[in-house]
C-alpha cells in the first residue's frame, strides 16, 4: 500500500498495519463469487483509508453493496494508457454500485466508522493491480483537503460524481458476461 499513498512521507515512517481485510468466496452461486471487504477508519496520513485499486480481466463488471458505514467508489476508465473518464460514487448502507466494464476502481472509507461491503463478481474474472502500483494510486486521491490529482498521470479528466443504486438488480447474470 505504501506505493499508492498520497502522503509518501507518512508512509515511509509508519510501521506496517492492515489497511483493509478481504474475505473471498463467502458464497458462490451461478458462476459468481461473493466477497466481503472491511476498511477500518484509520487515516493514511492525510488520506482517507482505501483499497489498493484494481482492474478486471476480460472486461467483467462487479457489483458492490455497502453493508455498514459509507464508501466512495473511485472509478477510472483507461484506454491506450490514458484516463478517458473518472467518477466518484458515494454510497451508504444498503446502497449498491456497479463497476462498469473497462473501469478500474478503488474503494475509500470517508467516515469515522469502519466500512463493510460485499461484492459479487464472476469467478472467471481476475484482478490486475499493475496500473495502480505503477501510477502510485488512482488518478485522484481523497484527502482531508478534498480531491487531489495524482501527478503521475499525464492527463486527468475532470472528476464527475454519480449516484448509487437503491436496489439490487433481480438478475446478476450480467456479471458473467
Backbone bond lengths (Angstrom), bond angles and torsions (degrees), N, CA, C in turn:
res aa  C-N    CA-C-N  psi(-1)  N-CA   C-N-CA  omega(-1)  CA-C   N-CA-C  phi
1 X - - - 1.456 - - 1.522 112.44 -
2 X 1.328 117.54 -26.64 1.472 119.43 -177.00 1.529 112.32 -54.27
3 X 1.317 116.59 -37.53 1.466 120.65 -176.14 1.524 113.18 -68.30
4 X 1.327 118.31 -21.63 1.463 120.49 -175.21 1.524 113.09 -105.61
5 X 1.335 117.24 12.97 1.462 121.30 -178.22 1.528 112.14 -87.67
6 X 1.315 115.41 145.98 1.463 120.89 172.67 1.527 109.95 -69.43
7 X 1.308 116.69 -46.64 1.464 123.11 -174.72 1.541 109.53 -89.25
8 X 1.323 115.72 79.76 1.463 121.78 -176.40 1.533 112.70 -64.49
9 X 1.319 117.94 -36.04 1.473 120.76 178.14 1.522 110.23 -61.00
10 X 1.310 115.83 -46.46 1.459 120.78 178.56 1.531 109.84 -60.87
11 X 1.322 116.85 -44.42 1.454 121.78 -178.04 1.518 113.62 -61.19
12 X 1.326 116.70 -35.98 1.470 120.37 -178.54 1.523 112.61 -71.05
13 X 1.325 117.47 -30.49 1.470 119.30 -175.13 1.530 113.70 -100.45
14 X 1.338 117.51 -4.69 1.459 120.95 -176.68 1.525 110.83 -93.60
15 X 1.339 117.06 134.25 1.470 118.81 176.42 1.530 111.38 -66.13
16 X 1.310 116.09 158.91 1.461 121.30 178.81 1.524 111.34 -62.09
17 X 1.317 116.10 142.43 1.465 122.93 171.61 1.525 107.07 -156.54
18 X 1.332 117.39 156.03 1.463 119.11 179.36 1.532 110.98 -70.99
19 X 1.313 116.41 124.64 1.466 121.21 179.68 1.525 110.01 -85.56
20 X 1.343 116.28 -36.80 1.464 119.93 176.19 1.523 109.26 -153.80
21 X 1.329 114.28 164.95 1.466 121.85 -177.11 1.520 108.50 -123.50
22 X 1.334 116.22 133.88 1.467 121.51 178.72 1.520 109.29 -119.88
23 X 1.317 115.41 134.65 1.458 122.62 177.49 1.522 107.13 -122.92
24 X 1.307 116.67 106.90 1.466 122.12 -174.95 1.528 111.50 -90.96
25 X 1.330 113.90 152.90 1.468 122.73 174.10 1.526 113.22 57.18
26 X 1.306 116.85 44.31 1.466 120.72 174.78 1.535 108.89 -62.97
27 X 1.341 115.36 -39.60 1.469 122.86 175.99 1.524 107.39 -140.35
28 X 1.324 115.66 155.72 1.466 121.57 170.55 1.528 107.46 -136.89
29 X 1.333 114.96 133.60 1.459 118.98 -176.64 1.525 109.39 -157.72
30 X 1.320 117.26 130.64 1.471 123.33 175.60 1.529 112.80 51.85
31 X 1.319 116.87 41.60 1.466 120.79 178.03 1.517 113.69 79.58
32 X 1.332 117.89 6.70 1.460 122.41 -179.90 1.526 110.63 -109.84
33 X 1.295 114.92 154.61 1.462 122.52 177.63 1.520 108.14 -118.79
34 X 1.340 116.73 139.78 1.459 122.05 177.16 1.520 108.50 -113.02
35 X 1.326 115.94 125.24 1.462 122.98 -179.22 1.527 109.46 -118.97
36 X 1.323 115.73 160.47 1.467 122.56 173.20 1.526 107.58 -122.85
37 X 1.323 116.67 137.36 1.470 122.30 173.97 1.520 107.82 -127.00
38 X 1.317 115.75 136.74 1.470 121.99 176.94 1.523 107.75 -122.44
39 X 1.339 115.85 126.63 1.469 121.58 177.78 1.526 107.65 -118.72
40 X 1.343 117.48 105.25 1.468 119.48 175.93 1.528 110.68 -61.64
41 X 1.321 116.65 167.17 1.468 121.04 -173.32 1.531 113.82 -88.69
42 X 1.285 119.88 14.58 1.469 122.43 -178.45 1.538 111.20 -70.52
43 X 1.315 116.05 122.82 1.468 121.73 -179.43 1.529 110.87 -65.17
44 X 1.319 115.26 151.21 1.463 123.10 176.36 1.526 107.10 -107.41
45 X 1.325 115.43 72.08 1.462 120.29 -172.16 1.512 108.33 70.69
46 X 1.330 116.82 -119.45 1.468 121.95 179.51 1.529 112.25 -88.39
47 X 1.316 116.37 -4.98 1.457 121.49 -173.72 1.534 111.09 -103.58
48 X 1.335 115.05 145.03 1.460 119.91 175.82 1.525 109.38 -71.72
49 X 1.341 117.75 149.95 1.463 120.46 -178.36 1.528 111.56 -62.86
50 X 1.331 114.47 147.67 1.469 119.98 -173.43 1.523 110.48 -154.91
51 X 1.320 114.91 171.03 1.458 120.78 171.42 1.529 108.65 -86.65
52 X 1.304 116.96 166.15 1.465 122.17 180.00 1.527 111.34 -62.10
53 X 1.325 115.80 -41.06 1.466 121.26 -176.78 1.517 110.00 104.81
54 X 1.335 115.69 141.83 1.461 119.53 178.41 1.526 111.04 -155.68
55 X 1.323 113.39 164.41 1.461 122.77 172.65 1.519 107.18 -115.57
56 X 1.333 117.30 163.97 1.460 122.00 -179.87 1.515 110.84 -105.33
57 X 1.322 115.73 139.12 1.457 120.14 172.50 1.524 108.47 -71.34
58 X 1.310 117.13 150.69 1.457 120.55 172.79 1.508 116.30 65.64
59 X 1.290 118.32 15.75 1.463 122.07 177.11 1.525 113.57 59.27
60 X 1.317 117.69 38.34 1.458 120.98 175.40 1.527 109.70 -75.96
61 X 1.340 114.63 155.13 1.458 121.28 173.15 1.525 108.49 -99.23
62 X 1.320 116.48 165.99 1.458 121.44 179.30 1.527 108.11 -140.70
63 X 1.320 116.24 145.10 1.458 121.57 -179.76 1.524 108.82 -117.18
64 X 1.330 116.85 123.77 1.462 123.10 177.74 1.520 109.89 -109.73
65 X 1.336 114.46 148.57 1.452 121.46 175.20 1.528 108.11 -135.97
66 X 1.334 116.51 128.72 1.462 120.20 177.46 1.526 107.65 -80.76
67 X 1.328 115.59 123.37 1.459 121.63 -179.31 1.530 109.80 -92.80
68 X 1.316 117.10 -45.30 1.474 123.70 176.60 1.517 108.94 -144.51
69 X 1.324 116.16 145.09 1.457 120.95 178.47 1.512 111.45 87.83
70 X 1.325 114.78 -155.38 1.469 120.44 175.91 1.513 109.42 -142.13
71 X 1.326 114.74 156.76 1.460 121.01 -175.54 1.516 109.94 -137.87
72 X 1.319 114.66 154.25 1.459 121.40 166.03 1.521 105.71 -119.86
73 X 1.325 115.60 124.69 1.455 121.65 177.00 1.522 107.60 -100.20
74 X 1.322 116.68 116.22 1.464 121.75 176.32 1.518 106.77 -95.72
75 X 1.337 116.07 114.78 1.462 122.27 -177.87 1.521 108.88 -110.52
76 X 1.328 116.27 129.00 1.465 119.20 179.09 1.521 109.78 -133.69
77 X 1.335 114.43 133.31 1.463 121.16 -179.54 1.519 109.09 -102.31
78 X 1.323 115.52 130.59 1.460 120.99 -178.98 1.520 109.00 -116.07
79 X 1.317 115.61 132.72 1.466 121.08 173.56 1.520 107.15 -137.57
80 X 1.316 116.33 126.90 1.472 121.74 -178.07 1.530 111.69 51.05
81 X 1.322 115.56 45.30 1.467 123.63 176.91 1.530 114.30 65.70
82 X 1.312 117.16 16.02 1.466 122.18 177.24 1.520 109.57 -119.79
83 X 1.316 116.82 141.81 1.460 121.17 174.18 1.529 107.07 -77.50
84 X 1.324 116.31 120.63 1.471 120.20 -179.01 1.527 112.27 -103.39
85 X 1.338 116.36 -17.58 1.460 119.92 179.71 1.517 108.04 -157.57
86 X 1.319 116.56 143.64 1.475 120.91 176.07 1.519 108.16 -147.57
87 X 1.340 114.35 133.47 1.464 118.69 178.25 1.515 109.90 -145.10
88 X 1.316 114.38 154.35 1.460 122.29 176.57 1.526 107.43 -118.41
89 X 1.333 114.97 135.02 1.463 120.86 177.91 1.518 107.64 -125.40
90 X 1.324 115.58 119.41 1.462 120.71 178.08 1.528 108.10 -92.47
91 X 1.326 115.72 131.28 1.461 120.81 -178.94 1.525 109.48 -134.80
92 X 1.321 115.23 145.97 1.464 119.88 176.58 1.525 108.89 -121.64
93 X 1.295 115.81 -174.65 1.469 122.11 -174.32 1.534 112.55 -44.38
94 X 1.322 115.44 131.59 1.467 125.42 178.04 1.526 114.28 73.05
95 X 1.317 118.64 1.03 1.465 120.05 176.54 1.532 109.03 -91.96
96 X 1.352 114.35 153.68 1.458 121.22 -174.52 1.517 110.62 -122.15
97 X 1.332 115.44 154.52 1.465 121.98 176.36 1.520 108.10 -138.38
98 X 1.323 115.89 131.49 1.458 120.78 174.87 1.522 107.86 -100.26
99 X 1.319 115.75 126.16 1.465 120.92 173.36 1.527 105.68 -87.32
100 X 1.347 117.70 112.98 1.465 120.41 -175.90 1.530 112.90 -69.85
101 X 1.320 114.73 164.91 1.467 121.15 175.76 1.524 109.57 -55.92
102 X 1.321 115.70 139.41 1.456 120.51 174.71 1.519 115.69 82.63
103 X 1.316 118.33 3.49 1.464 121.36 -179.51 1.527 110.52 -107.63
104 X 1.331 115.61 134.16 1.452 121.39 167.02 1.511 107.15 -88.27
105 X 1.331 117.02 162.40 1.460 117.02 -177.20 1.516 113.07 -156.56
106 X 1.322 112.47 156.32 1.461 124.12 176.99 1.522 105.82 -130.50
107 X 1.334 116.94 144.43 1.460 120.68 173.69 1.515 108.29 -111.77
108 X 1.327 116.20 133.21 1.467 123.65 -176.12 1.529 108.51 -118.23
109 X 1.326 116.33 139.33 1.465 121.50 173.06 1.532 107.48 -100.55
110 X 1.340 118.12 103.37 1.465 120.69 -176.07 1.530 114.39 -91.42
111 X 1.336 117.71 11.28 1.467 119.37 -173.41 1.528 111.87 -117.72
112 X 1.304 115.29 178.33 1.461 121.70 178.87 1.526 111.62 -90.20
113 X 1.332 116.95 1.61 1.464 121.86 178.20 1.524 109.62 -111.29
114 X 1.328 116.23 156.97 1.464 120.07 175.30 1.526 109.92 -63.68
115 X 1.309 115.46 147.73 1.458 123.11 176.37 1.525 107.48 -105.37
116 X 1.327 115.66 130.39 1.464 120.90 173.68 1.516 106.58 -124.35
117 X 1.320 116.43 126.79 1.460 120.58 -179.40 1.515 109.89 -139.32
118 X 1.318 114.60 153.51 1.454 121.47 175.15 1.505 109.07 -116.16
119 X 1.332 116.04 156.89 1.459 119.22 177.07 1.521 110.69 -144.07
120 X 1.331 114.69 145.32 1.461 123.23 172.54 1.515 108.34 -109.13
121 X 1.333 115.99 133.95 1.464 121.53 178.88 1.524 108.50 -152.17
122 X 1.314 116.40 154.72 1.460 120.80 178.11 1.525 110.22 -62.42
123 X 1.331 115.77 139.24 1.471 119.90 175.67 1.523 110.75 -65.20
124 X 1.326 117.95 -20.55 1.471 121.38 -179.93 1.528 112.88 -80.45
125 X 1.316 117.19 -12.46 1.462 121.61 -178.07 1.529 110.74 -79.45
126 X 1.307 114.79 139.60 1.470 120.94 174.08 1.524 107.99 -120.90
127 X 1.312 116.14 141.05 1.460 121.03 179.64 1.521 110.13 -90.17
128 X 1.331 115.62 142.56 1.463 120.74 173.39 1.530 107.91 -122.24
129 X 1.309 115.35 136.05 1.464 122.50 -173.72 1.527 112.29 -111.28
130 X 1.333 117.20 -3.88 1.465 121.55 -169.11 1.527 114.39 -60.19
131 X 1.323 119.26 -41.77 1.461 120.46 -179.26 1.525 110.74 -60.89
132 X 1.331 117.23 -46.41 1.460 121.24 -177.86 1.533 111.44 -65.52
133 X 1.313 116.43 -37.01 1.467 119.68 176.79 1.529 110.81 -68.19
134 X 1.328 115.42 -46.33 1.471 120.17 -178.40 1.533 112.12 -62.38
135 X 1.329 116.50 -40.90 1.465 121.21 -175.96 1.529 112.58 -91.42
136 X 1.320 116.56 4.76 1.474 122.45 178.24 1.526 112.27 60.67
137 X 1.353 114.57 45.09 1.456 120.67 176.99 1.514 112.35 116.91
138 X 1.323 114.27 -173.91 1.462 120.44 175.49 1.517 110.13 -75.20
139 X 1.323 116.41 176.95 1.472 119.12 -176.75 1.532 112.30 -74.12
140 X 1.326 117.96 -12.98 1.459 122.53 172.38 1.523 108.83 -132.86
141 X 1.325 115.79 146.46 1.464 123.15 171.36 1.523 107.13 -107.35
142 X 1.335 117.00 144.27 1.460 120.32 175.10 1.527 107.84 -106.22
143 X 1.336 116.15 112.54 1.465 122.35 -173.35 1.521 111.26 -121.36
144 X 1.322 115.07 178.46 1.469 120.80 175.83 1.526 111.03 -60.74
145 X 1.316 117.18 -23.44 1.468 121.87 178.91 1.524 112.68 -91.77
146 X 1.340 117.03 0.28 1.461 121.04 -177.39 1.521 111.02 105.78
147 X 1.317 116.02 -157.57 1.468 122.30 -177.49 1.523 110.53 -79.46
148 X 1.330 116.00 131.71 1.467 122.02 178.76 1.524 108.20 -128.10
149 X 1.341 116.32 131.62 1.468 120.77 179.21 1.522 110.37 -68.57
150 X 1.324 115.27 142.16 1.456 122.80 174.89 1.530 107.58 -84.20
151 X 1.310 116.95 114.05 1.469 122.27 -174.81 1.520 113.66 -70.45
152 X 1.323 118.55 -6.34 1.460 121.05 178.05 1.525 112.06 -77.94
153 X 1.337 117.41 -13.50 1.464 122.19 174.67 1.521 107.49 -93.18
154 X 1.340 117.11 135.08 1.465 120.39 -178.10 1.518 112.32 -67.79
155 X 1.319 116.12 -48.69 1.457 121.00 -175.69 1.524 108.50 -132.69
156 X 1.328 116.26 126.56 1.463 120.82 -178.58 1.521 109.01 -125.55
157 X 1.331 117.09 123.74 1.467 118.82 176.64 1.526 111.34 -66.49
158 X 1.310 115.39 163.44 1.457 121.22 175.92 1.527 108.79 -62.46
159 X 1.314 116.39 138.89 1.458 122.64 -179.77 1.528 109.79 -72.87
160 X 1.334 115.82 126.78 1.461 122.15 176.31 1.523 107.89 -104.42
161 X 1.304 115.98 161.90 1.455 120.69 -179.84 1.520 109.68 -122.97
162 X 1.329 116.05 132.11 1.458 121.75 -179.67 1.518 110.53 -113.65
163 X 1.321 115.60 178.39 1.466 121.73 -179.78 1.526 109.36 -118.23
164 X 1.327 115.81 147.32 1.465 119.61 177.71 1.529 111.58 -77.44
165 X 1.320 115.22 167.98 1.457 121.95 173.28 1.525 108.50 -87.78
166 X 1.303 116.62 147.85 1.469 121.36 178.42 1.527 111.41 -90.76
167 X 1.348 116.65 -28.60 1.460 120.97 -176.57 1.520 110.64 -121.62
168 X 1.311 114.47 152.32 1.458 122.11 174.03 1.526 107.84 -75.82
169 X 1.335 118.61 133.71 1.477 118.36 174.82 1.535 109.85 -58.10
170 X 1.341 116.56 145.62 1.465 120.10 -177.30 1.518 112.09 -65.63
171 X 1.318 117.18 -36.76 1.459 121.53 -177.63 1.518 108.87 -120.11
172 X 1.312 116.74 120.25 1.470 121.03 -178.70 1.534 112.35 -93.67
173 X 1.327 116.72 10.51 1.460 121.22 -178.88 1.523 113.78 -56.73
174 X 1.334 117.52 -28.03 1.475 120.38 -179.62 1.536 111.35 -61.11
175 X 1.331 118.06 -20.83 1.465 120.91 -179.96 1.533 112.02 -72.02
176 X 1.326 117.21 -17.19 1.479 121.88 178.82 1.515 113.45 -91.21
177 X 1.331 117.95 -2.49 1.470 120.21 -176.53 1.496 111.58 -106.57
